[in-house]
Amino acid sequence: MSSKKTDTLLNWLITITVIFACSLTVIFFALSSIKELSIQERIQYRNQALTTTAIIFLASAAMFNAYYAAKRVQAMQKNAIAAEKNLEIDIQNAKLNQDRLVAERFMGAISQLGHEKIETRTGAIYALERVAQDFPKEHWTIMEILTAFVRENTP
């Protein structure tokens, strides 16, 4: 619900409450000014008017409270939905970062595998082994690359 609709509804609730309060006040004073009533009847009517006024004020307060409680619940639900979407995005970002890390480590090790120095090639083999251990999904791809390397480079 937009802010404008909320303000309009609040203004209507305030207006209705003020009208009820004014009408009950008028009734209260009208009953007080009737001369034909005995003192007991005046007291009884005043008590009824006060009771009715109190009930209406309490009902108005309950309506305001219920309205704002519903608004708080809506806001909390929207916040929960937003937090859930943020969590999903964070999970996707973590997966993308992991995939990027695998690709970087994989490509770095592959590029070192073709190096002239034996020490660099040995380090590349160990790096590929580590990638295979850390990311089981890439294990067979790495094994195929290593077997192809051994096949091509054996004397």
ABEGO torsion letter per residue (X at the ends): XBAAAAAAAAAAAAAAAAAAAAAAAAAAAAAAABAABBAAAAAAAAAAAAAAAAAAAAAAAAAAAAAAAAAAAAAAAAAAAAAAAAAAAAAAAAAAAAAAAAAAAAAAAAAAAABABAAAAAAAAAAAAAAAAABAAAAAAAAAAAAAAAAAABX
